[in-house]
């Protein structure tokens, strides 16, 4: 699994222009590099906070603002969703499908965030809790996610590539699904 994720990251970075633009980075451990890293980590946390707020409200415009113009989303049961127009269409369809569903909670638990020049990747789980209409029944959904982020010229970060799949019920980070269970 880990080698598959690494291969996916290398392929995505290689095909997205990552190797075309290199920054001169000071030697490891310098005050300048540590400051830059702290600034980047704070900006990535801001992206995550904006993502959580937009997802809670299912605000399509705010969700689109999180993406680069050439962003690509790979969701279960869909072909690649590429670029702002397709992302807008995907989000609008998802919003329509949810109808009057209320999002009660939305949490992102990133297990790893790595920054490499103007790109970063993160993987973890996202959990949401929803309730449809006037129902008292709450539904919890957990997805495994991998995102590749890209730094904008203003220092903010946006999602450049993302892929997710639904986690099996009863599993958490690092836990395998029970044997014989199929979805």
Beta strands, then each sheet from edge to edge (+ up, - down):
strand 1: 67-74
strand 2: 81-82
strand 3: 101-116
strand 4: 119-132
strand 5: 138-151
strand 6: 157-166
sheet 1: 2+ 1- 6- 5+ 4- 3+
end
